[in-house]
Amino acid sequence: MKLASLGALKADQFEHKVELAKGGEQVVPLTLKAASTGAAQLTVNVAGGKDSLRDLKRFDVGPAAVEDEVKVSAWGGGALEVPAPQEATLARVELVLQPSIVDAALSNVRELLTYPYGCLEQLVSTTVPNVAVYQVLQKAGALAKLDTDTQALLAEARSRSVQGTARILDMSVKGGGFTWFGGYETPSLPQTLIALDGLAYAAEAGLVDRADPRLVESARWLEAQEGLPPEYDATRAYVLARLEGSKQAARVRALVQGAEGGDLYPLALAVLAAEKAGVIKEPALQTQINALVARSAQGYATLAALTPGQPLEQSEAFFRFPLRRVGMTAIAAHAASFGTLDITRARRRILELLSEPDLSTFDRSTTLLHSLWLLERDAKAMQGMKAPEVKGVKTPVKFAPRGLGLVAVLAPGTRTVDVGGFDGVATLRATTRTPLSAVQPKAEGMSIQRAYYVLREGGQVRLGAGDTVSQGEEVYVELTLDARGDNRVRSAYYVVEDAVPAGFVPLQEDKAFRGPPHSLPLVPEALKRRVLNPERATFFFEEPAWWSDSPRTVGYVLRAQFAGTFSAPPAHIEDMYAASIHGRTAADSLKVVPSKKHLGDL
């Protein structure tokens, strides 16, 4: 058997003699050394048997670092500095100029083309806005005016939306309603509101029939829900009005007539529901509508004045319904647009909101959908922009068109630029790489700690620095999660991810470890979904109530498969709908020593 390593691997050749009995097999250990990052390949040639065999494996060698996407934005340009620690290197740096809502929408379409977790909310948030943006630009006759790459982007988004809509519908349950993930039988009210709102846009685009039994059945299930808080009741009226129009006129009239006081969100949705149900101009409702529009304008002004990081007090209903400050601001602006809203100032604020870092998919999606009225205005007045002067860079900046805006790739390592004035948002974004040895734990509203225990006959033995495990041994990965109980921005939904170190494989079948002698907490009550694959372990949680200050514990079991020393990148925890709330561990290193058993017996 001959092997050769090439590419990013240290160039080398190996030769090994293997003797096998009929029907036998053997594991042959092989040490590979990476000389650099990038594409690598390993060729295998086996001779001496009945037939010669050949195989070629291709894979990528990544950096021994943690990669993060960071950005900083400012209206009108000016001095920008990438928010990255000095020990981090900047691998890819981009300067993006967005003069209109069209550019902000297209930029967000790019970021919403993927849905990393596949839950219902992310399917809706990464499918529906793309469909809606395409429809508005097509209606305004703006598609042909866009650059070739952007036209291709929108075509891809439109194509993917067909599959995305089908996947959303697959999460409906018999009897009506939708669930957070597929495979569950009990419908969720918040998730059903999100699903039907999104599917109403899909129906407008011709991607689903409004008479589809899954939509009709879920609409009737939604109507039958009783005792809803004002936030859910208003959302229900708006969603059903979007889906069924004037058929929901009576419900919407009652909502408008009863929405004299209370929080901003139900008041703003009452205006939008009235428009969709066709009752917004009814003489009998004009006094109430005008008052609600005025209240929406006042609320918008208050929200627009808030800056990232400023707390926004929200009712308990939003613990499960993932709307936050940015999306709420867009909804208030949408309702206020039926009055005397300053369009120029509103456009600027929406552009700034869509450029904020750490936006959840739902806030991003909600902001886009409730800014389509602005998008249509900008699309009809489409015109390109002249590139402003950019200072603070070593080489001249070469811009390329993207939508109505401009984009430039800067030299790796660029940390600061000074952009000349223009009407729009300038964003400096970069991919940062922090060496694993320099990665520090973080606790921004949530914290996570990781510990490793080797499982032996005498019990669990915690692994300390320098400790080793043998090939074939099982290792329990314990993840301790904590959050501040009084954090009212947090949602019920959060995700934990932990990278599986090379040399280990996660055990899918682990019921034996849940009972004596180890009794490991592998499936706590709040855990709704667990995904284990060779690269990572991912856990999705839905808390039944507000967290207290007590920690949670979850874990999984690995088997040491190959000898060597392996890096374990940090484990992460993040609120799925308040991305500013997150935490991570430091990196670890695990050493596996050869077993005394024959490799084929492991």
Secondary structure as UniProt FT lines:
FT   STRAND          2..7
FT   STRAND          12..15
FT   TURN            22..23
FT   STRAND          38..46
FT   STRAND          53..61
FT   STRAND          65..75
FT   STRAND          78..81
FT   TURN            86..87
FT   STRAND          89..98
FT   HELIX           101..111
FT   HELIX           120..139
FT   TURN            140..141
FT   HELIX           143..145
FT   HELIX           148..169
FT   TURN            170..171
FT   TURN            174..175
FT   TURN            182..183
FT   HELIX           189..204
FT   TURN            205..206
FT   TURN            210..211
FT   HELIX           213..223
FT   HELIX           230..244
FT   HELIX           245..248
FT   HELIX           249..258
FT   HELIX           264..277
FT   TURN            280..281
FT   HELIX           283..285
FT   HELIX           286..304
FT   TURN            308..309
FT   HELIX           316..319
FT   HELIX           325..336
FT   TURN            337..340
FT   HELIX           343..354
FT   TURN            357..358
FT   HELIX           361..369
FT   TURN            370..371
FT   HELIX           372..380
FT   STRAND          390..391
FT   STRAND          400..402
FT   TURN            403..404
FT   STRAND          405..410
FT   TURN            412..413
FT   STRAND          416..419
FT   STRAND          425..435
FT   HELIX           436..438
FT   STRAND          442..456
FT   TURN            457..458
FT   STRAND          459..462
FT   TURN            465..466
FT   STRAND          468..470
FT   TURN            471..472
FT   STRAND          474..483
FT   TURN            485..486
FT   TURN            488..489
FT   STRAND          493..499
FT   TURN            502..503
FT   STRAND          504..506
FT   HELIX           511..513
FT   TURN            516..518
FT   TURN            525..526
FT   STRAND          527..532
FT   STRAND          536..542
FT   STRAND          552..560
FT   STRAND          564..568
FT   STRAND          572..575
FT   TURN            576..577
FT   TURN            579..580
FT   STRAND          582..584
FT   STRAND          588..593
FT   HELIX           599..601
//
